[in-house]
Amino acid sequence: INLLQDALNDCGHPIKGTAIAILGVAYKKNVDDGRESPFFAVHKLLQSKGAEIRVYDSWIKSKSTVDSLEQALQGAQAVVIVTDHDNYITQIKEMDLAQLGIKVIIDGRNCLESQDIFSQGIIYRGIGRR
């Protein structure tokens, strides 16, 4: 959350009132088990800071607040990847995220290539790397 807050500040957005897509509820990719997942702490912190949160997990639909990846990303200024399910990570890699208005990506699984994201003019932070 600190990485997200710093990156949003760099582009002039506070967390409060900012549309943030959280991708993934499951504790690891391609499973439908949310036990011990970092999602719950991330979600709670973002809620407490007043973020406008959209949750999407293709494996745990009961916790999703939208029906698709496209709905999660539409109008979001930031994306937090909690779980790197193959189906939507593949989609993200093929998208023009800047055209969607994404300003920041926090990659909690280091599943994206930072240079691909930087080349779109998006601030990228991976956990454990810059």
Phi, psi and omega in degrees: 000324177297319177300317179297312181300315179296316181294319177296319177300322179299332179250016171082023179241133170277164174293318182300123178082356180273136178283120183233126176266122173260120181255112176108131174244326184297154182284340173209166187292147173060033172227160181250036182243118182264357182300137178065017180282143175291348180309315188296320177291318179299311181300314181298316179296316180294321176299314182295336179267002174083021178290152171269103192259136170238129182246133174220127172219115183291345180260337179234079185293334183295337179262351180287142176259354176228166185265350184206164174300318181301317178294322179296320185276334183300116178081358179283141175266340182219153178231134174242116179268113179264320181231135186258060177301134184306317187298317182269339174293320176301317179296315182300319181297337182262356185268154169267089187292326179297322179297332177281349180097008178291129179252332187220138171233126172253114186259093182288353181238003183049047184260352179251156176275118185303320182296325177296323180284313178303322182295342176270001180080022182255139175286127181239133172226123173259152177289120180088001176210165180256000000 
